[in-house]
Amino acid sequence: MKTLFAAIALTALLSSCAALSTQYQHPITKETKKCEAFGIGWIGAPAAFIMQEQCKGEMKKAGFAKIQ
């Protein structure tokens, strides 16, 4: 029973998932855009966070503001 619990815990730890979405709007043109990223696993989930942060930076540089 302990082995089964350990296997389930290890699987949960290594199979993380991330689904991120943030919407932005330009204050002058009222154009809206989304920053979306999705990743699975111990490499994919952190990569999704990195892609999301890069997109957020690009939106801010372009003058977009986060929609609350």
C-alpha positions, 0 to 999 in steps of 0.5 A: 500500500505504501508503494502505491501511495508513493507512486501516486505522489511521485506521478503527481509531483512530476506531472504538473500542468499550467494553463495561464491566460491574461487579457489586455486592452489598449487604452486608446484603440480599445483593441484587446489581446490575450497572453495565453500559455499552456504546459504539461510536465516538469518542463512544460509548466515552467516553460508556460510561466516563462512564455506568459511573462514574456507576453506580459512584457510585450503587451506593456511595452506596446501600451496595453493595460491588463483588464481586471 
